Amino acid sequence: MDTFETLSEAMIALKKSGYNVDFNIHSDRLESSDSKYKLKPEEFHVDAVHRFEGMTNPDDSAILYAISSSKGVKGLLVDAYGAYSEALSPTMIEKLRIDANTERSAEHRSAEKVKRSVKQ
């Protein structure tokens, strides 16, 4: 998996890999910014996740999701670290969780290890 220094660098590289649609999140679906595509949770998969930490300001932190769909659509979703979590349906929250088929950046894996050690 590629590691990126910045969110914009990751977005450019992923767009070159075919993730060309910009998705917005709604409580029960993903929707392209032009409203052409509307994907229910059962119609998409999170292929990769990249986490970016704000160097000086935690508000600059974000998660980039690379999404593919059963309809052949590939695109990107940017989440400003849980900004949408309260508005999502339980099905959408579950769908955006990382599974065994999701690639994760090294930074993301490190953050998960820290979370697990803190919980113990």
Secondary structure, DSSP 4 states (H G I P E B T S, - for coil): ----SSHHHHHHHHHHTT--EEEEEETTEEEETTSS-EE-GGGEEEEEEEEE--SS-GGG-EEEEEEEETTS-EEEEEESSSTTGGGS-HHHHHHTS--TT-EE-HHHHHHHHHHHHHH-
